[in-house]
Amino acid sequence: MDFALAVKRAPLQDAQGLWDTHLRRAFLLASVWAGFLTGAALSGAATSYFGVWVLLPPALILLALVLFSRADHALSAGLRQAGDQYFIASDERKPPGAWSVR
């Protein structure tokens, strides 16, 4: 979709800057798909050679990421802490990024 809009030279509605274009987004999406398909092909080839043991390193990496992640669980609940106050995203019509104190 982004590639077609880049060929058509359609303006990008939510551009983050002059560098943010449809073509850049199309190449970014294509690189994600290329990485996925390359990984799937390599995994298939490695599985036929090493068997199911090839799944052990990715499983250990994911386990390490989960165990050592310092993600603030309040962020996933829609809260952001600043000092002793929590800022809650409200349902009212406010500009993007606006928070209310409760």
SVG drawing of the C-alpha trace seen along z (x, -y; Angstrom):
<svg xmlns="http://www.w3.org/2000/svg" viewBox="-14 -19 36 53">
<polyline fill="none" stroke="black" stroke-width="0.4" points="0.0,0.0 2.8,-2.4 4.7,-1.6 1.7,-2.3 1.1,-5.6 4.8,-6.5 4.5,-5.9 1.3,-8.0 3.2,-10.7 0.4,-10.9 1.1,-13.1 1.6,-11.3 -1.0,-12.4 0.8,-11.5 4.4,-12.2 6.8,-12.5 9.2,-14.8 10.5,-15.3 12.3,-12.0 9.1,-10.1 7.7,-9.1 5.6,-6.4 8.7,-4.9 10.6,-4.7 7.7,-3.0 7.4,-0.6 11.1,0.3 10.8,0.7 7.9,3.1 9.7,5.0 12.8,5.4 10.6,6.8 9.0,9.3 12.4,10.2 13.8,10.8 10.9,13.0 11.0,15.1 14.8,15.4 14.5,16.6 11.8,19.1 13.9,20.5 17.0,20.7 15.0,22.3 13.6,24.9 17.0,25.8 18.6,25.9 15.7,28.0 16.3,30.6 20.0,30.7 19.9,30.2 16.4,31.4 14.3,29.7 17.4,28.7 17.6,25.6 14.7,24.2 16.6,24.1 18.7,20.9 15.6,18.7 13.7,20.1 16.5,19.3 16.8,15.8 13.1,15.2 13.2,16.5 16.2,14.2 14.3,11.2 11.2,12.0 13.2,12.5 15.5,9.5 13.1,7.0 12.6,3.9 9.3,2.9 7.1,0.9 3.8,2.7 2.0,-0.6 2.7,-1.6 0.8,1.4 -2.1,0.4 -2.3,-3.1 -0.6,-4.8 2.6,-6.8 4.2,-7.6 6.0,-10.8 7.2,-11.0 4.3,-10.1 1.6,-11.0 0.1,-8.8 -1.1,-10.3 -4.0,-8.6 -5.0,-8.8 -8.5,-10.2 -11.3,-9.6 -12.0,-13.3 -11.1,-15.1 -7.6,-16.4 -4.6,-17.0 -2.4,-13.9 -0.1,-13.4 -2.3,-15.2 -2.6,-13.5 -4.8,-14.3 -3.8,-14.0 -6.0,-12.0"/>
</svg>
